[in-house]
Every structure is written in structure tokens, then in C-alpha cells.
Amino acid sequence: MKTDTIFYRLFQTFPQIFFELINLSPTLAQNYRFDSVEIKQLSFRIDGVFLPLRPDAPFYFAEVQFQPDPEFYSRFITESLLYLNQSDLSNNWLGVAIFPNRRIDNSPIDRYQEMFDSGRIQRIYLDELGEMSRNSPRLATVALIIADRESAISQGQELIERVKVEVESPQQRDLLELIERILVYKLPQISREELERMFGLNDLRQTRVWQEAKEEGLAEGKLEGLAEGKLSSKFEAIPRLQALGLTVEQIAVALDLTLEQVRQFTGSESN
């Protein structure tokens, strides 16, 4: 699943989600404009920046990291500081790194320890949202991104009904579209008819979500997100990731495969 795309749409459509994630008031979103920014002449791109609209509001640099990267913090902090150096604004700044779980957060922090101790850099682990996601349908939508296939079905069904009751239009429509998008990308092996029936959706063929999925080769009567060629290339990458010392779980996250697919290829047994 294209997590960068999903999170960009989440934060662009519902910037309140970001502030809920870091346990701040969602009303702060009105002081920001969310964008993906490029650092001139260096070919760096930051996943997302909440650009302050007031001089007393800090920059928030948001980076979504769904695969292990020992150089992550070095890159993230460097890119953030370079952007600040190029900006005409003198606002303060904070960095927020978003991981699916703590296992993926494998980048050393020793040389940046003061930034973590001071709260300059915050880390969010989506599998630890717990009560926060139970209290907010927006955060529950974020939690759906990391759900396994079986949980995604039940969580998706429950979340759609919850949004219909708890969220008012026009936010309800936008949030339902985001949930549909997550389900379409997350459950590529399920046909359009099955998705409509399981989640009580209207005709997906008429939605922007489905049309974009078709353009990306993910839908053809039945979703083919793990088309044979694409799946084969992912399997070919597994031995290289094993050689680097990644666990079955890390490989599954890095290649957007299920644990069962990775175990079948490697011959590993589930615990």
C-alpha cells in the first residue's frame, strides 16, 4: 500500500489528524497550511510540512517511515534544518516521525539525543494509539492503515458505520473516501463487488478512488494490486533483505507483503 500517498491525503484533507496524533488540540490546524516541500538544489523532498500562518506557531515537519532505515534521523533532521535555512520565516520548529511500530524505528539517536529529550523530535507508533483511536474516528482511520487483512475487514466495517454516525458532512464524505482508499489499496485481492458488499459501499466504479486505482493498474474487474509481475519482483527482493539481517516482519512491512507470503517464500514457520 502506498503509505506516503495515503498519509499525504490524510494530512491534506484532515490536518487535525496530525495534531491529534501528537496529543495537541485539533483546532491548531487552522493556523497551518500542509504541503510537501522540496529543498532547492539538493533534490531532497520532505513528506509533509505544516507551514505556519502565524509568527508564533512553529513549523511541524512530518515524516512517515514504514521501513527500517539506519540513516533515517540523520536524513530527517538534516533535511528539516536545510529547509529552515532556505525559508524566509523565522518560526520555531518541531519534527514528528511516524512509524507503524517500534521495530521499524532502528535509527540511532545518540548524536541527536538532546533533540529527543527536549521534545524537538517526537516519535509516533501507530500500533500504540490505543485509547486515542477509540476516541477519534480520524485516528481510527490512521490505525486502519497498519491493520492486517483480517483486522482491516472488521475494523473497516466498524469504522464506516462509526463515521456515518459520529462525523457530519462534508467531513463525513471526505473521511469515508479516505477509508475507501485505504481498503482498496489494502485488500487488492478482493473484488469490487465483494468490497461493496462487505463494507456497504456504493458503486465503487463511479468513485475517484477506484478510477485512480485503475490508472495505477490496481483494478481490472478484480483488483490486481499484487499483479504477477509486481509480486514476482517483490519476491526477488526478499533474499537481499534477508542477507541484510531483516526479520520476516520487517521484510513484510518493507515490501508491503503479508507475513504468510514472506514465510512461504523463505520457508519460515510462524510462531
RAMOJO-V856169 format. One line per field, one symbol per residue. ss: DSSP state (A for helix, B for strand, O for the rest). A space follows every 10 residues. Layout:
ss->???
//
This chain:
ss->OOAAAAAAAA AAAOOAAAAA AOOOOAAAAA ABBBBBBBBO OOOBBBBBBB BBOOOOOOBB BBBBBOOOOO OAAAAAAAAA AAAAAAOOOO OOBBBBBBBO OAAAOOOOOA AAAAAAAOOO BBBBBAAAOO AAAAAOAAAA AAAAOOOOAA AAAAAAAAAA AAAAAAOOOO AAAAAAAAAA AAAAAAOOOO BAAAAAAAAO OOOAAAOAAA AAAAAOOOBO OBBOOOOAAA AAAAAAAAAA AAAOOOOAAA AAAAAOOOAA AAAAAAOOOO O
//
